[in-house]
Amino acid sequence: MNIRNATPADAPTIAEMVDLAGEGIPRYLWRTRARPGESVVEAGLRHTSAIEGEFSFTHGRVHTHNGQVVGVCQAFDLDSVRDRDEINNCCGVIRGLVELEAMATGTWYVNALATAKNVRRRGVARALLADSVRRAEALGLRQVSLIVSSDNRPAKAMYDSLGFRFEAQRVAERFPEQGHGGEWILMLANTSELVDVLPAQFAPSLPASETPVLAAAQAKRRAAVGREALAVGT
């Protein structure tokens, strides 16, 4: 079992798996954000190859087996990536998702978690989630958040079993790429409780400086906290 940081070379696989985990939302966004003459696939690859943005490979950890990527987890400190004013400019299809994300500020956000079909139910998703939770712990984030479709029962059951709790929901608006209907459900769990229930043998504790991306996120969070403290003191 090998979990490592994603690289630009992983971008095509990340795009495929992120779209799978995102119930078609990523493909919809890539289509609407495609440049003139750019296909959806090309737009997705551009976003996952980028250094910044919610789909960037820099937020990814990949699980490999025999040299092949069999699982992907994209997660980040929500406050370091999302623009708090984004809800005012987003389209109707993703408005509910953005509203739910706005309720999860200050958390470690699991943007996408997906595994290849041939390795499902073998602990790959749990190992990636355990790894991600320990990154949240290294940053000092007390809660982990995610959004799941109410129609994606296997994923919802796994999160329920790990102690994620219901926080809020929004109706999933219809769009051509939609994989499921139902509602989008925001779920939260305490980082400390997840550390206790997830398989620690697959994800040892990580120092905050384990990667430049993680260190940069921590520095950005500290700077934001410092600005808030200064504002309170003036």
Sine and cosine of phi, psi and omega as CSV:
sin_phi,cos_phi,sin_psi,cos_psi,sin_omega,cos_omega
0.00,0.00,0.79,-0.61,-0.06,-1.00
-0.67,-0.74,0.87,-0.49,0.07,-1.00
-0.90,-0.43,0.78,-0.62,-0.05,-1.00
-0.63,-0.78,0.18,-0.98,0.10,-1.00
-0.92,0.40,0.60,-0.80,0.09,-1.00
-0.95,0.32,0.44,-0.90,0.04,-1.00
-0.82,-0.58,0.21,-0.98,0.06,-1.00
-0.83,0.56,-0.51,0.86,0.01,-1.00
-0.91,0.41,-0.36,0.93,0.00,-1.00
-1.00,0.08,-0.09,1.00,-0.12,-0.99
-0.80,0.59,-0.70,0.71,0.01,-1.00
-0.87,0.49,-0.67,0.74,0.02,-1.00
-0.93,0.37,-0.63,0.77,0.03,-1.00
-0.87,0.48,-0.70,0.71,0.00,-1.00
-0.85,0.52,-0.70,0.72,-0.01,-1.00
-0.90,0.43,-0.72,0.69,-0.07,-1.00
-0.97,0.26,-0.59,0.81,0.03,-1.00
-0.90,0.43,-0.64,0.77,0.03,-1.00
-0.91,0.42,-0.61,0.79,0.05,-1.00
-0.89,0.46,-0.72,0.69,-0.02,-1.00
-0.94,0.33,-0.47,0.88,-0.10,-1.00
-1.00,0.04,0.21,0.98,0.07,-1.00
0.83,0.55,0.50,0.87,0.03,-1.00
1.00,-0.04,-0.21,0.98,0.00,-1.00
-0.87,0.49,-0.73,0.69,0.02,-1.00
-0.83,0.56,-0.72,0.69,0.00,-1.00
-0.88,0.47,-0.62,0.78,0.05,-1.00
-0.88,0.47,-0.72,0.70,-0.01,-1.00
-0.91,0.41,-0.65,0.76,0.01,-1.00
-0.90,0.43,-0.61,0.79,0.02,-1.00
-0.91,0.42,-0.69,0.72,-0.04,-1.00
-0.96,0.29,-0.37,0.93,-0.02,-1.00
-0.98,-0.22,0.07,1.00,-0.04,-1.00
-0.90,0.43,0.61,-0.79,0.06,-1.00
-0.98,0.20,0.32,-0.95,0.02,-1.00
-0.80,0.59,0.79,-0.62,0.02,-1.00
0.99,0.16,0.01,1.00,-0.03,-1.00
-0.99,-0.11,0.76,-0.65,0.04,-1.00
-0.97,0.23,0.21,-0.98,0.04,-1.00
-0.87,0.49,-0.68,0.73,0.00,-1.00
-0.88,0.47,-0.68,0.73,0.01,-1.00
-0.91,0.41,-0.63,0.78,0.03,-1.00
-0.91,0.41,-0.66,0.75,0.03,-1.00
-0.89,0.46,-0.66,0.75,0.01,-1.00
-0.91,0.41,-0.60,0.80,0.03,-1.00
-0.89,0.45,-0.67,0.75,-0.01,-1.00
-0.94,0.34,-0.66,0.75,-0.03,-1.00
-0.97,0.24,-0.35,0.94,0.04,-1.00
-1.00,0.07,-0.23,0.97,-0.08,-1.00
-0.95,0.31,0.38,-0.93,0.02,-1.00
-0.98,0.20,-0.46,0.89,-0.04,-1.00
-0.83,-0.56,0.19,-0.98,0.01,-1.00
0.97,-0.25,0.34,-0.94,-0.09,-1.00
-0.92,0.39,-0.36,0.93,-0.01,-1.00
-0.99,-0.15,0.02,1.00,-0.09,-1.00
-0.85,0.53,0.62,-0.79,0.06,-1.00
-0.87,0.50,-0.38,0.93,-0.04,-1.00
-0.91,0.42,-0.31,0.95,0.05,-1.00
-1.00,-0.04,0.02,1.00,-0.16,-0.99
-0.99,-0.16,0.55,-0.83,0.23,-0.97
-0.83,-0.56,0.70,-0.71,-0.05,-1.00
-0.87,-0.49,0.56,-0.83,0.05,-1.00
-0.97,-0.23,0.83,-0.56,-0.03,-1.00
-0.91,-0.42,0.48,-0.88,0.07,-1.00
-0.60,-0.80,0.84,-0.55,-0.05,-1.00
0.81,0.58,0.62,0.79,0.06,-1.00
0.99,0.14,-0.03,1.00,-0.01,-1.00
-0.95,-0.32,0.62,-0.78,0.07,-1.00
-0.97,0.25,0.86,-0.51,-0.02,-1.00
-0.90,-0.44,-0.04,1.00,0.03,-1.00
-0.32,-0.95,0.52,-0.86,-0.02,-1.00
-0.69,-0.73,0.68,-0.73,0.16,-0.99
-0.77,-0.64,0.86,-0.52,0.11,-0.99
-0.95,-0.32,0.84,-0.54,-0.04,-1.00
-0.49,-0.87,0.43,-0.90,-0.03,-1.00
-0.30,-0.95,0.29,-0.96,0.14,-0.99
-0.92,0.39,0.93,-0.37,-0.15,-0.99
-0.84,0.55,-0.60,0.80,-0.04,-1.00
-0.94,0.33,-0.36,0.93,-0.04,-1.00
-1.00,0.04,-0.18,0.98,-0.08,-1.00
-0.89,-0.45,-0.70,0.71,-0.09,-1.00
-0.99,0.13,0.64,-0.77,0.12,-0.99
-1.00,0.06,0.83,-0.55,-0.06,-1.00
-0.90,0.43,-0.32,0.95,0.02,-1.00
-1.00,-0.03,0.04,1.00,-0.10,-1.00
-0.87,0.48,-0.53,0.85,-0.03,-1.00
-0.87,0.49,-0.46,0.89,-0.04,-1.00
-0.97,0.24,-0.28,0.96,-0.08,-1.00
-0.89,-0.46,-0.03,1.00,-0.09,-1.00
-0.99,0.15,0.34,-0.94,0.01,-1.00
-0.99,0.13,0.21,-0.98,-0.08,-1.00
-0.88,0.48,-0.57,0.82,-0.06,-1.00
-0.87,0.50,-0.65,0.76,-0.06,-1.00
-0.97,-0.26,0.09,1.00,-0.04,-1.00
-0.85,0.52,-0.69,0.73,0.01,-1.00
-0.87,0.49,-0.65,0.76,0.03,-1.00
-0.89,0.45,-0.69,0.72,-0.02,-1.00
-0.92,0.40,-0.61,0.79,0.05,-1.00
-0.89,0.46,-0.66,0.75,0.03,-1.00
-0.91,0.41,-0.66,0.75,0.03,-1.00
-0.88,0.48,-0.58,0.81,0.01,-1.00
-0.89,0.45,-0.40,0.92,0.05,-1.00
-0.99,0.16,-0.14,0.99,-0.09,-1.00
-0.92,-0.39,0.36,0.93,0.02,-1.00
-0.85,0.52,0.55,-0.83,-0.02,-1.00
1.00,0.09,0.14,0.99,-0.03,-1.00
-0.92,-0.40,0.23,-0.97,0.18,-0.98
-1.00,0.02,0.89,-0.46,-0.17,-0.99
-0.97,-0.23,0.86,-0.51,0.07,-1.00
-1.00,0.07,0.98,-0.18,-0.09,-1.00
-0.97,0.25,-0.56,0.83,0.00,-1.00
-0.37,-0.93,0.68,-0.74,0.07,-1.00
-0.64,-0.77,0.90,-0.44,-0.06,-1.00
-0.57,-0.82,0.51,-0.86,0.05,-1.00
-0.76,-0.66,0.42,-0.91,0.06,-1.00
-0.92,0.39,0.52,-0.85,-0.07,-1.00
-0.85,0.52,-0.59,0.81,-0.10,-0.99
-0.97,0.24,-0.09,1.00,0.02,-1.00
-0.85,-0.53,0.21,0.98,0.00,-1.00
-0.93,0.37,0.50,-0.87,-0.04,-1.00
0.90,0.43,0.46,0.89,0.06,-1.00
-0.87,-0.48,0.23,0.97,0.08,-1.00
1.00,0.02,0.07,1.00,-0.03,-1.00
-0.91,0.41,-0.74,0.67,-0.01,-1.00
-0.89,0.46,-0.67,0.75,0.00,-1.00
-0.91,0.40,-0.62,0.79,0.02,-1.00
-0.91,0.42,-0.68,0.73,0.04,-1.00
-0.90,0.43,-0.64,0.77,0.01,-1.00
-0.92,0.39,-0.64,0.77,0.04,-1.00
-0.88,0.48,-0.70,0.72,0.04,-1.00
-0.86,0.50,-0.69,0.72,-0.03,-1.00
-0.92,0.39,-0.65,0.76,0.00,-1.00
-0.88,0.48,-0.62,0.79,0.01,-1.00
-0.95,0.32,-0.38,0.93,0.14,-0.99
-0.95,0.30,-0.63,0.77,0.08,-1.00
-0.89,0.46,-0.67,0.75,0.02,-1.00
-0.88,0.48,-0.65,0.76,0.00,-1.00
-0.89,0.45,-0.49,0.87,0.02,-1.00
-1.00,0.08,-0.11,0.99,-0.03,-1.00
0.98,0.19,0.34,0.94,0.02,-1.00
-1.00,0.09,0.77,-0.64,-0.15,-0.99
-1.00,0.04,-0.26,0.97,-0.02,-1.00
-0.71,-0.70,0.50,-0.87,0.09,-1.00
-0.90,-0.44,0.69,-0.73,-0.03,-1.00
-0.80,-0.60,0.36,-0.93,0.09,-1.00
-0.30,-0.95,0.29,-0.96,0.06,-1.00
-0.82,-0.57,0.76,-0.65,-0.04,-1.00
-0.75,-0.66,0.51,-0.86,0.07,-1.00
-0.97,0.25,0.65,-0.76,0.04,-1.00
-0.90,0.44,-0.38,0.92,0.01,-1.00
-0.99,0.11,-0.21,0.98,0.02,-1.00
-1.00,0.01,0.97,0.26,-0.15,-0.99
-0.90,0.43,-0.64,0.77,0.02,-1.00
-0.87,0.50,-0.70,0.71,0.01,-1.00
-0.92,0.40,-0.69,0.72,0.01,-1.00
-0.87,0.49,-0.65,0.76,0.00,-1.00
-0.90,0.43,-0.64,0.77,0.02,-1.00
-0.90,0.44,-0.71,0.70,-0.01,-1.00
-0.91,0.41,-0.62,0.78,0.08,-1.00
-0.86,0.51,-0.69,0.72,-0.06,-1.00
-0.92,0.40,-0.43,0.90,-0.01,-1.00
-1.00,0.04,-0.13,0.99,0.04,-1.00
0.98,-0.22,0.13,0.99,0.12,-0.99
-0.92,0.40,0.65,-0.76,-0.03,-1.00
-0.89,-0.45,0.48,-0.88,0.03,-1.00
-0.91,0.41,0.72,-0.70,0.04,-1.00
-0.90,-0.44,-0.73,0.69,-0.02,-1.00
-0.21,-0.98,0.20,-0.98,0.04,-1.00
-0.54,-0.84,0.37,-0.93,0.05,-1.00
-0.65,-0.76,0.51,-0.86,0.04,-1.00
-0.91,0.41,0.69,-0.72,0.06,-1.00
-0.99,0.16,0.94,-0.35,-0.01,-1.00
-0.92,0.39,0.53,-0.85,-0.02,-1.00
-0.96,0.26,0.63,-0.78,0.09,-1.00
-0.37,-0.93,0.38,-0.92,-0.15,-0.99
-0.84,0.55,-0.62,0.79,-0.09,-1.00
-1.00,0.08,0.07,1.00,-0.13,-0.99
-0.87,0.50,0.80,-0.59,0.04,-1.00
-1.00,0.02,-0.50,0.87,-0.01,-1.00
-0.67,-0.75,0.29,-0.96,0.10,-0.99
-0.96,-0.27,-0.74,-0.67,0.09,-1.00
0.93,0.37,-0.63,-0.78,-0.04,-1.00
-0.82,-0.58,0.42,-0.91,0.20,-0.98
-1.00,0.04,0.76,-0.65,-0.04,-1.00
-0.89,-0.46,0.84,-0.55,0.11,-0.99
-1.00,0.07,0.79,-0.61,0.00,-1.00
-0.82,-0.57,0.60,-0.80,-0.01,-1.00
-0.78,-0.62,0.48,-0.88,0.11,-0.99
-0.53,-0.85,0.50,-0.87,0.05,-1.00
-0.97,0.26,0.73,-0.68,-0.03,-1.00
-0.83,0.55,-0.71,0.71,-0.04,-1.00
-0.88,0.47,-0.60,0.80,0.00,-1.00
-0.95,0.31,-0.60,0.80,0.04,-1.00
-0.92,0.39,-0.61,0.79,0.04,-1.00
-0.85,0.52,-0.57,0.82,-0.03,-1.00
-0.96,0.28,-0.51,0.86,-0.12,-0.99
-0.98,-0.20,-0.31,0.95,-0.02,-1.00
-1.00,0.03,0.41,-0.91,-0.13,-0.99
-0.94,0.35,1.00,-0.08,-0.07,-1.00
-0.89,0.47,-0.45,0.89,-0.03,-1.00
-0.90,0.44,-0.33,0.94,0.01,-1.00
-0.99,-0.12,-0.14,0.99,-0.10,-1.00
-0.54,-0.84,0.99,0.15,0.02,-1.00
-0.90,0.44,0.34,-0.94,0.00,-1.00
-0.85,0.53,0.64,-0.77,-0.05,-1.00
-0.93,-0.38,0.70,-0.71,0.12,-0.99
-0.94,0.35,0.48,-0.87,-0.05,-1.00
-0.88,0.47,-0.42,0.91,-0.03,-1.00
-1.00,-0.09,0.32,0.95,-0.08,-1.00
-0.86,0.51,-0.55,0.83,0.08,-1.00
-0.68,-0.73,0.44,-0.90,0.05,-1.00
-0.85,0.52,-0.58,0.81,-0.01,-1.00
-0.90,0.43,-0.71,0.71,0.00,-1.00
-0.91,0.40,-0.67,0.75,0.01,-1.00
-0.90,0.44,-0.64,0.77,0.01,-1.00
-0.91,0.42,-0.64,0.77,0.03,-1.00
-0.89,0.45,-0.67,0.75,0.01,-1.00
-0.91,0.42,-0.67,0.74,0.01,-1.00
-0.89,0.45,-0.64,0.76,0.01,-1.00
-0.91,0.41,-0.65,0.76,0.03,-1.00
-0.90,0.43,-0.70,0.72,0.00,-1.00
-0.88,0.48,-0.64,0.77,0.02,-1.00
-0.90,0.44,-0.66,0.75,0.02,-1.00
-0.90,0.44,-0.68,0.73,0.03,-1.00
-0.89,0.46,-0.64,0.76,0.02,-1.00
-0.89,0.45,-0.65,0.76,0.02,-1.00
-0.91,0.42,-0.64,0.77,0.02,-1.00
-0.90,0.43,-0.66,0.75,0.00,-1.00
-0.90,0.43,-0.63,0.77,0.02,-1.00
-0.91,0.42,-0.65,0.76,-0.01,-1.00
-0.90,0.43,-0.63,0.78,0.01,-1.00
-0.92,0.39,-0.57,0.82,-0.08,-1.00
-0.99,0.15,-0.15,0.99,-0.04,-1.00
-1.00,-0.10,0.00,0.00,0.00,0.00
